[in-house]
Amino acid sequence: MIGLGGLIPHRPLAGVLLFIFPKIHYSHVVKRIFLCYLILFLPATGFSQDFFGQFPYHKQTEYFDFHYKRNAPQIPEIARFADGFIKLVNRDFFKADFNYPIRVLVLEDRARFKEFLIRELHVDDPPNFGIYVPNFKLFATYEDSGLGTFAHEILHPLVERNLQDRPLWAREGIPTFFEKFYGYWKNNELVVYWGFQNPWRIQQIGESLTQLNLEKIISDPAPTTRFSLLEQNESGWRMGSVFLWEQGRFKRFLRLIAARDKAGYPTYFEAAMGMPIKEILPLWQRYLNDAAARRTKIILLPASKIFETEADFQSFAKTNGISLEQPKIPD
């Protein structure tokens, strides 16, 4: 899926969810479909507890149960961020209820991560960054997959548990929003800046960036056509969420979903914006044009990162020309 990059959900059966990191090319759709069925119907014995013995190191936190191959320096950072992130979501976005802890398997690198999935789950086309298997409350990744990968993947079970009325596009649209950020620790709490475009996603969208169809992005296909979701552009869904953020309406979007309140509009997107889609489209086009104009700067954005101090964070932002301007409109 996407580390600091993105994530793709494939859900062939209602009520059973599998989230896999990015599908980079649409030509992989059929393979991903088979992968979903394989894991969804994998017997419990195939996911035996035996492989936990392959992870000699263990760390229990407030919300997670980490199992990892080696005592790498990234592990404490990941574990601290993981708990802090759950608290941040609960504090700033929506109620993050879940049946914690979530188990996390951390492999040494991408090659070993993929080999593990092939050997233990019999997946011949493993994802690039990580995989979450809801049946087992288990998330597998590797040491350098990035904090954005973790944030994105962990949002999936939280969204499915706490924002159950979310539109279909938001299954990816919401988690992908959280994959790009910069921030720092303050009094052992995360202070995070959001709303950054993701370089690899802008590259994935390519020359069609200014032509993204908002009405198509936020459409909710009927259950019988849910299969077509696999061929939609997950990067386009993220563009929808970042647009709401820039308009100061993303948090309102989440609140409306939690309350199951469309405020008289056909969609939660329109309800969050407080206007019908036809009035939103000119704003959307300006947003796309602006992103296209900033493409070069976006591509150069560094990976998501959390700093120990505000001073280090401010220095980093200045050095990399990162704008810390947040939405002006109260959400």
Stockholm file with secondary structure:
# STOCKHOLM 1.0

chainA/1-331         MIGLGGLIPHRPLAGVLLFIFPKIHYSHVVKRIFLCYLILFLPATGFSQDFFGQFPYHKQTEYFDFHYKRNAPQIPEIARFADGFIKLVNRDFFKADFNYPIRVLVLEDRARFKEFLIRELHVDDPPNFGIYVPNFKLFATYEDSGLGTFAHEILHPLVERNLQDRPLWAREGIPTFFEKFYGYWKNNELVVYWGFQNPWRIQQIGESLTQLNLEKIISDPAPTTRFSLLEQNESGWRMGSVFLWEQGRFKRFLRLIAARDKAGYPTYFEAAMGMPIKEILPLWQRYLNDAAARRTKIILLPASKIFETEADFQSFAKTNGISLEQPKIPD
#=GR chainA/1-331 SS CCSSSCCEEEEEETTEEEEESCCCSGGGHHHHHHHHHHHHTCCGGGGCGGGGGGCCEEEECSSEEEEESSCCTHHHHHHHHHHHHHHHHHHHTSCCCCSSCEEEEEESSHHHHHHHHHHHHCCSSCCSSEEEEGGGTEEEEETTSCHHHHHHHHHHHHHHHHCTTCCTTHHHHHHHHTTSCEEEEETTEEEEECCCCCHHHHHHHGGGGGGCCHHHHTCCCCGGGGGGGGGSCHHHHHHHHHHHHHTTCHHHHHHHHHHTCCTTSSSHHHHHHTSCHHHHHHHHHHHHHHHHHTHHHHHTCCCCEEESSHHHHHHHHHHTTCCCCCCSSCC
#=GC SS_cons         CCSSSCCEEEEEETTEEEEESCCCSGGGHHHHHHHHHHHHTCCGGGGCGGGGGGCCEEEECSSEEEEESSCCTHHHHHHHHHHHHHHHHHHHTSCCCCSSCEEEEEESSHHHHHHHHHHHHCCSSCCSSEEEEGGGTEEEEETTSCHHHHHHHHHHHHHHHHCTTCCTTHHHHHHHHTTSCEEEEETTEEEEECCCCCHHHHHHHGGGGGGCCHHHHTCCCCGGGGGGGGGSCHHHHHHHHHHHHHTTCHHHHHHHHHHTCCTTSSSHHHHHHTSCHHHHHHHHHHHHHHHHHTHHHHHTCCCCEEESSHHHHHHHHHHTTCCCCCCSSCC
//
